[in-house]
Amino acid sequence: MYCVIYDGNCNLCVSLVRLLESLDRGNQFQYVPMQDEPTLARYNITAADCEAGMILLDLQAPDRRWQGSAAAEEIGRLLPLGDVFVQAYRALPGVKQAGDQVYAFVRDNRYDLFGKRSSRYDSGYPLCTDQRCGPVVENPS
């Protein structure tokens, strides 16, 4: 199981988390917004750490983590058939370096490019600390 730490105020970040939620349905990934500092503190992740981009945390070995474009690649690799695409991306000369640069540019300009939400998005598949936790069911009304 993995935890995706994302910017819950960023329109692009939330759109990508929602897409990942629909693909995964909580099978491999749980989510915590980077604005949830008390939860992140349990994993020694600070607000300053989050400034470098999204973080993917291996919940079985919390010292094992990926950040920024490396986190995006690892998420892609973990999805069904994603490993093939990630390997091809990494193998093409210059593409990974360009991807890293694009990621950094978007990270640093995400609110200007995609806007900022008026309220934080909290995933329907939150980070769980016990076996009783499950997906949040939205009220249909």
Secondary structure, DSSP 8 states (H G I E B T S, - for coil): -EEEEE-TTBHHHHHHHHHHHHHHTTSSEEEEETT-HHHHHTTT--HHHHTT--EEEETTSTT-EEETHHHHHHHHHHSTTHHHHHHHHHHSTTHHHHHHHHHHHHHHHHHHHH-B-SS----SSB--SSTT---------
